[in-house]
């Protein structure tokens, strides 16, 4: 075990661990994750194929919390990975992720400019591996339990921070191929939602028909229908209704995070 005398951030800490690892395959997980007993054996089986450079798993649908916020957040993270293709992805979700050490070293490890707690250093790393042409696979049979309690407020803060960081990443990598677990429909839904709010304000100020503000709202819900359907199917009608209402609020906050990143980028801030 390696004991660090100071908090050096998730990216640097993972790089230190990888540097001292003695085996061919690196395995990453977090301290708020419960790994199943057969996880490592299942991972090892993938690496019999020399074309596989990395393997990631997903979050289990069940968590040891009953509150709506924790379950909505957990299901969102599970949903986005279930929607992804399973082969040659640009993702490296460190709740459960593994990679060949030689590939990790060649790509350069995690970006240590992410100096604090885990934010998007794993997403950025996965994109670089993908851009190099290495094969990362998602195995949906590899599920772990995320033991993290959320409140509505903590989700909003987390999603604002992640949206800002992801937008910064997109702006830094402008012109490069870009990979994210967020479905394209959801990426389009955020500006549609902001447009609907802008139209609503214009309607109130100028007297324009409310149809101009209601139409983008319908488009927003159409673009995010699969996620809302997943909520209802996973936990029932009441949970789905609560999740739908929160989804509207959370999407607005995500949009504010994206706008903040664009404004910060104009001032020269890139992280």
Number of C-alpha atoms within 10 A of each C-alpha: 5 8 5 9 6 6 11 15 15 21 23 20 16 17 18 15 15 19 14 10 13 10 10 11 19 19 22 16 16 14 9 12 16 17 17 11 8 9 15 13 9 13 21 13 9 16 16 9 9 8 11 17 23 29 28 26 25 25 26 18 17 14 17 12 13 10 13 17 21 21 24 24 19 22 21 18 16 18 20 15 22 17 13 16 11 15 13 18 25 26 27 28 24 21 23 23 23 24 23 17 21 13 18 21 13 10 16 13 23 23 16 16 12 19 16 13 12 13 17 21 24 21 20 22 22 25 20 20 26 20 16 12 13 18 18 25 23 23 18 15 12 21 20 21 20 22 17 15 18 19 14 16 11 13 17 19 16 15 19 22 21 17 23 23 22 21 21 22 18 19 16 14 11 10 8 10 11 15 18 18 18 15 16 10 14 17 14 14 22 23 17 21 22 18 17 23 17 13 21 21 15 16 16 11 9 9 10 14 13 15 13 16 20 15 13 21 20 13 16 24 19 13 20 19 15 13 21 19 13 15 24 17 12 15 15 12 12 11 18 21 14 15 23 21 10 16 17 15 12 21 22 19 19 21 22 18 23 23 15 18 25 17 12 15 16 9 9 8 12 17 17
